């Protein structure tokens, strides 16, 4: 995942049994990742 603020790596944080949030490895932003838009397999006409 990519940070919306600085473009760096964002990873899930928390215990393995309960990953609670994401955090940027460079700027420390919490839950600030760029959301990937779902890709439709069918073309709209």
C-alpha positions as CSV (number, residue, x, y, z in Angstrom):
1,X,0.0,0.0,0.0
2,X,1.1,3.6,-0.6
3,X,0.8,6.6,1.8
4,X,-1.5,9.3,0.6
5,X,0.7,12.0,2.2
6,X,4.3,11.0,1.2
7,X,3.9,8.1,-1.2
8,X,6.0,5.7,1.0
9,X,5.3,2.1,2.2
10,X,2.2,1.6,4.4
11,X,2.0,-1.6,6.5
12,X,-0.6,-3.2,8.8
13,X,0.1,-2.8,12.5
14,X,-1.0,-4.6,15.6
15,X,-0.8,-8.2,16.9
16,X,-1.0,-10.9,14.3
17,X,-4.3,-12.0,15.6
18,X,-5.8,-8.5,15.4
19,X,-4.3,-6.2,12.8
20,X,-5.9,-2.9,13.9
21,X,-4.6,-0.1,11.6
22,X,-2.1,0.9,8.9
23,X,1.0,3.1,9.4
24,X,3.4,4.8,7.0
25,X,7.0,3.7,7.5
26,X,8.3,7.2,6.7
27,X,6.0,9.9,8.0
28,X,4.0,7.8,10.6
29,X,0.6,8.6,9.2
30,X,-2.1,6.3,10.5
31,X,-4.8,4.9,8.2
32,X,-3.7,7.2,5.4
33,X,-3.2,4.8,2.5
34,X,-4.3,5.3,-1.1
35,X,-7.4,3.2,-1.7
36,X,-7.1,1.2,-5.0
37,X,-10.2,1.5,-7.1
38,X,-11.8,-1.9,-7.9
39,X,-11.2,-2.9,-11.6
40,X,-14.3,-4.1,-13.5
41,X,-13.6,-7.0,-15.9
42,X,-16.5,-5.9,-18.1
43,X,-16.2,-2.8,-20.2
44,X,-19.1,-0.3,-19.9
45,X,-20.8,0.5,-23.2
